[in-house]
Amino acid sequence: MIDQWSPTLFLDGNNQVENAESLDALRTVMIRNSAMFQTAGCLRYAQTVEDRKTIVRDYLRWYIIFRNHFQIQRFKDGLATLNLLNALQQHTSVLADYMCYSGKKMTAADIENLFGVEFSLAGSNRRRDESRIMGYWADYLMDCEEKNEGVSLEDILMFATGLRALPPAGMQPRPSIDFIYNSTFPLSNTCGNVIRLPVSGSYEQFKTSMDFGIQNSPGFGQP
C-alpha cells in the first residue's frame, strides 16, 4: 500500500493539515487523506484546529523515522562495525560537520585561507611581481563574492581542484597557488590542486584574464 503512494502525496497531505485555517478544514483534510494518516498511525478526530500541530508532529516522526526504521538500523549497524557509531554518540558536536550538510556559504576568506603560495626567491623581481599579483588575487576573490554574475567562488574552486564545495575533512594535497609568466590566462592542475595565476600588469587585465580562463574551462557552469 505504501509503495503505491509517492513522497509528494505524503508531503502534500501533511502540508494541507499544517495549513488548515479552521476546524472544519482540518477535519476535511483528515478525512480526504484518512488512508494515509491511518497508515502512519495518527488518524484522529480533531477537537480543535490546534490539534494540527500534534498531527503534523506525529506524522513527520512516522514518515522520517518509523517508516525508514529498517534502513536506519542497517545504517547504524554499518557505522558500528568500526565503532564509529559510538564515537558519533559521544562526540556529536565534533563530528557533525563530517556527517551533516551545513549549507554554509563560501566566502572570499575561505578561498584565500585554503591556498598556500609558491613564491619565487625573496628579494627577486619575480617575488615583487608575485606579491602584487597576490593583492590582485585577494581583490578578485572579493569581487567574485560580492557580485551575483560572472565567475563565482565555487567556479574558482572547481577550476583549481575539481570540487564545488569545501570538504569538511580538508583537502590533500593542500591547494596551492603558483605563477605563470608565459600565459595570459590562468592554468590549473586539479590532480595536484594547483592554480597558476597570470602575472598581469594591472588589476583590470588580471580580472579579465581570470574571468575568460575560468569561464572557458571544461566544466564551467555545471552543477
C-alpha positions in Angstrom: 0.0 0.0 0.0 2.8 2.4 1.0 4.6 1.7 -2.3 1.6 3.0 -4.2 1.9 6.5 -2.7 4.6 8.9 -3.9 6.6 11.1 -1.5 4.8 14.1 -3.0 1.4 12.7 -1.9 2.7 12.1 1.6 4.0 15.6 2.0 1.1 17.3 0.3 -1.3 15.7 2.7 0.8 16.8 5.7 1.1 20.4 4.3 -2.7 20.6 4.0 -3.1 19.7 7.6 -0.4 22.2 8.7 -2.1 25.0 6.6 -5.7 24.3 7.7 -7.2 27.5 9.0 -10.3 26.2 10.6 -11.5 23.1 12.4 -13.8 22.2 9.6 -11.0 22.5 7.1 -8.7 20.3 9.3 -11.4 17.6 9.6 -12.0 17.7 5.8 -8.3 17.2 5.1 -8.0 14.4 7.6 -11.0 12.6 6.0 -9.7 13.1 2.5 -6.3 11.6 3.5 -7.6 9.1 6.0 -5.9 6.1 4.5 -2.5 7.8 4.6 -2.9 9.1 8.1 -4.2 5.7 9.3 -1.1 4.0 7.8 1.0 6.5 9.8 -0.9 5.8 13.0 -2.0 9.4 13.5 -5.6 9.4 12.2 -7.8 11.0 14.9 -10.9 13.1 15.2 -9.6 16.7 15.7 -11.2 18.6 18.6 -9.6 22.0 17.9 -7.7 23.5 15.0 -4.6 23.4 17.2 -4.6 19.6 17.0 -3.0 20.1 13.6 0.4 20.6 15.4 0.3 17.3 17.1 -0.9 15.5 13.9 1.9 17.1 11.9 4.5 16.2 14.6 3.4 12.6 14.8 3.1 12.2 11.0 6.6 13.6 10.4 8.0 11.3 13.1 6.5 8.3 11.3 7.5 9.5 7.9 11.1 10.2 8.7 11.9 7.7 11.4 9.5 4.8 11.8 8.8 4.3 8.0 12.6 4.0 7.5 13.4 2.1 10.6 14.9 -0.9 8.8 17.2 1.3 6.7 18.2 3.4 9.6 19.1 0.3 11.7 21.2 -1.1 8.8 23.0 2.3 8.6 23.7 2.2 12.4 24.9 -1.4 12.1 27.4 -0.3 9.4 28.6 2.6 11.5 29.1 0.3 14.5 31.4 -2.0 12.5 34.4 0.3 13.1 33.0 1.7 16.4 32.1 4.9 14.5 28.6 4.9 15.9 29.9 5.0 19.5 32.2 7.9 18.5 29.3 9.8 16.9 27.2 9.4 20.0 30.0 10.6 22.4 31.3 13.4 20.2 28.3 14.7 18.3 29.3 18.3 18.0 32.8 17.5 16.9 31.7 15.1 14.1 28.6 17.0 13.0 30.4 18.8 10.2 31.6 15.5 8.7 28.1 13.9 8.7 25.7 16.7 8.1 25.4 19.2 5.2 25.7 22.7 6.7 24.8 24.8 3.7 27.4 27.4 4.8 28.0 29.9 2.0 31.6 30.0 0.8 33.4 33.3 1.4 36.5 35.0 -0.1 38.3 34.4 3.1 37.6 30.7 2.9 39.3 30.5 -0.5 42.1 32.8 0.4 43.0 30.7 3.5 42.6 27.5 1.6 45.6 28.0 -0.8 49.2 28.1 0.1 51.5 30.2 -2.2 54.7 29.1 -4.0 56.7 32.4 -4.2 59.9 33.0 -6.0 63.1 33.8 -4.1 62.7 36.7 -1.7 64.2 40.0 -3.0 63.9 39.0 -6.6 62.0 40.9 -9.3 59.6 37.9 -9.7 58.9 37.9 -6.0 57.9 41.6 -6.2 55.6 40.9 -9.1 54.1 37.8 -7.4 53.3 39.9 -4.2 51.4 42.3 -6.4 49.5 39.5 -8.1 48.5 38.2 -4.7 47.0 41.6 -4.0 45.0 41.3 -7.2 44.0 37.7 -6.2 42.6 39.0 -2.9 40.6 41.7 -4.7 39.4 39.3 -7.3 38.0 36.9 -4.7 36.2 39.8 -3.0 34.7 40.8 -6.4 33.5 37.3 -7.0 31.9 37.1 -3.6 30.1 40.4 -3.8 28.8 40.1 -7.4 26.0 37.7 -8.5 27.1 37.4 -12.1 30.2 36.1 -13.9 32.7 33.9 -12.0 31.7 32.7 -8.5 33.9 31.4 -5.7 32.6 27.9 -6.4 33.7 28.3 -10.0 37.2 29.2 -8.8 37.4 26.2 -6.5 36.1 24.0 -9.3 38.7 25.3 -11.7 41.6 24.7 -9.3 40.5 21.5 -7.6 37.6 19.9 -9.5 35.3 20.4 -6.4 32.4 22.8 -6.0 32.4 22.7 -2.2 34.9 22.5 0.6 35.2 19.0 2.1 34.9 19.0 5.9 38.0 16.9 6.3 40.1 19.3 4.3 42.0 18.6 1.0 45.1 16.6 0.3 47.4 17.8 -1.2 46.7 21.3 0.1 45.6 23.6 -2.7 48.4 25.9 -3.8 49.0 29.0 -5.9 51.8 29.2 -8.5 52.5 31.9 -11.0 52.8 31.7 -14.8 54.8 34.2 -16.8 54.3 32.8 -20.3 50.4 32.7 -20.5 47.8 35.5 -20.4 45.3 33.1 -18.8 45.3 31.0 -15.6 46.1 27.3 -15.7 45.3 24.6 -13.2 46.1 21.0 -12.3 43.1 19.6 -10.5 45.0 16.4 -9.6 47.5 18.4 -7.6 45.0 21.1 -6.5 47.2 23.8 -8.1 46.1 27.1 -9.8 48.6 29.1 -11.7 47.9 32.8 -11.8 48.9 35.0 -14.8 51.3 37.8 -14.0 49.3 40.8 -15.3 50.3 44.4 -15.5 47.1 45.7 -13.8 44.1 44.5 -11.9 41.8 45.1 -14.8 44.0 42.8 -17.0 44.2 40.2 -14.3 40.4 40.1 -13.7 39.7 39.9 -17.5 42.2 37.1 -17.9 40.8 35.2 -14.9 37.2 35.5 -16.0 38.0 34.4 -19.5 40.2 31.5 -18.5 37.7 30.1 -15.9 34.6 30.7 -17.9 36.0 28.9 -20.9 37.4 25.9 -19.0 35.8 22.5 -19.2 33.0 22.0 -16.7 32.3 25.7 -16.2 28.6 26.3 -15.3 28.0 22.6 -14.4 26.3 21.8 -11.1 
